[in-house]
Amino acid sequence: MAKEITQAAELVCSPCDAGKQGIGVIGFSLGGYWALWLVEQKIVPVAAAVVFYATRNGDYAASQSAFQFHLAETDDYVAASGAKKLQKSLKAAGKEAEFYTYPGTTHWFFENDRAGAYDPQAAKLAWNRTVEFLKKHT
């Protein structure tokens, strides 16, 4: 997986100046974990990382990335304590990080093919925030 993510990120950077200013990445659940992995590796510059219902311990101090997180109020896969720890870590590293928790939601609230979890209002708000964040940072 790491090799495929690395190759894809390098491919995105190659045809334009994205490699200079940095790319934007979005990851959902396990994909969010991998997006944070990519940020930490510094293989390619990541200007903005948007993560839906995922966290990852790491050292992001050397990263140039700004961060945005979209978290469910109730999540069997993402511990609230892990999110708080990551928030403190990013703040201590001086990183711009936005954390949003959507009331009444569960893991996969953004995904319309998850009938039991999908929340259209939360998904719309999260997407609007994501687009604005990426416009600002990439």
C-alpha positions in Angstrom: 0.0 0.0 0.0 2.8 2.4 0.9 4.4 1.9 -2.5 1.2 2.5 -4.4 0.4 5.7 -2.4 3.9 7.0 -2.9 3.8 6.3 -6.7 0.4 8.0 -7.0 1.5 11.1 -5.1 4.7 11.4 -7.2 2.6 11.0 -10.4 0.2 13.8 -9.3 3.2 16.1 -8.6 5.1 15.4 -11.9 3.1 17.2 -14.6 2.8 20.6 -12.9 4.1 22.8 -10.2 2.2 20.9 -7.5 5.5 19.5 -6.3 6.6 23.0 -5.4 3.5 24.3 -3.6 2.2 20.9 -2.4 -0.7 18.7 -3.1 -4.0 18.3 -1.2 -4.9 14.8 0.0 -8.3 13.5 1.3 -8.7 10.2 3.1 -11.7 8.4 4.5 -11.3 6.0 7.4 -8.3 3.8 6.7 -7.6 6.1 3.7 -7.4 8.9 6.3 -4.8 7.0 8.2 -2.8 6.6 5.0 -3.1 10.3 4.1 -1.6 11.1 7.5 1.2 8.6 6.8 1.9 10.3 3.5 2.1 13.7 5.2 4.6 12.3 7.7 6.9 10.7 5.1 7.7 13.9 3.3 8.0 12.0 0.0 6.1 14.7 -1.8 5.0 18.1 -0.3 1.5 18.0 1.1 0.0 21.4 1.5 -3.3 20.2 2.9 -4.6 17.0 4.4 -8.3 16.4 5.0 -9.1 13.4 7.0 -12.6 11.9 7.6 -13.0 9.7 10.7 -9.4 8.7 11.2 -6.4 9.6 13.3 -2.8 8.5 13.3 -0.1 9.1 15.9 3.0 10.6 14.3 5.5 13.4 14.2 4.1 16.1 11.9 6.5 18.9 13.1 8.5 18.9 9.8 5.4 18.8 7.6 4.3 21.8 5.7 0.7 20.6 5.7 -2.4 22.2 7.2 -4.9 19.7 8.6 -8.6 19.3 8.7 -10.4 16.5 10.5 -14.1 15.4 10.2 -15.0 13.2 13.0 -18.2 11.4 14.0 -19.7 12.0 17.4 -19.9 8.2 18.0 -17.2 6.1 16.3 -16.3 2.5 17.1 -13.1 2.9 15.1 -11.7 6.2 16.2 -11.3 6.9 19.9 -12.1 10.4 21.1 -8.9 10.2 23.2 -6.9 9.5 20.1 -8.4 12.6 18.4 -7.6 14.7 21.4 -4.1 13.5 21.6 -3.5 14.2 17.9 -5.1 17.7 18.3 -2.6 18.4 21.2 0.3 17.1 19.2 -0.5 19.2 16.1 -1.0 22.3 18.3 2.3 21.7 20.0 4.0 21.4 16.6 2.5 24.7 15.6 0.4 23.2 12.8 -2.9 24.7 11.5 -5.4 22.0 12.4 -9.2 22.2 12.2 -11.2 19.5 14.0 -14.9 19.1 13.4 -17.2 16.7 15.2 -20.6 16.2 13.8 -23.4 15.6 16.4 -25.5 12.5 16.0 -23.2 10.9 13.5 -21.3 7.6 13.4 -18.3 6.3 11.3 -19.0 6.6 7.6 -21.5 9.5 8.0 -20.2 11.0 4.7 -20.8 7.9 2.6 -24.2 7.7 0.9 -23.9 4.0 0.3 -23.9 3.4 4.1 -27.6 3.5 4.8 -27.3 3.1 8.5 -24.6 5.8 8.9 -25.0 8.3 6.1 -26.0 11.8 7.3 -26.7 14.1 4.4 -26.6 17.3 6.3 -23.3 16.5 8.0 -21.9 15.2 4.7 -22.8 18.4 2.9 -21.3 20.6 5.7 -18.2 18.5 5.8 -17.8 18.7 2.0 -18.3 22.5 2.0 -15.6 22.8 4.7 -13.3 20.5 2.7 -13.6 22.4 -0.5 -13.0 25.8 1.2 -10.0 24.4 3.1 -8.4 23.0 -0.1 -9.0 26.2 -2.0 -7.2 28.1 0.8 -4.2 25.7 1.1 -3.5 24.3 -2.3 
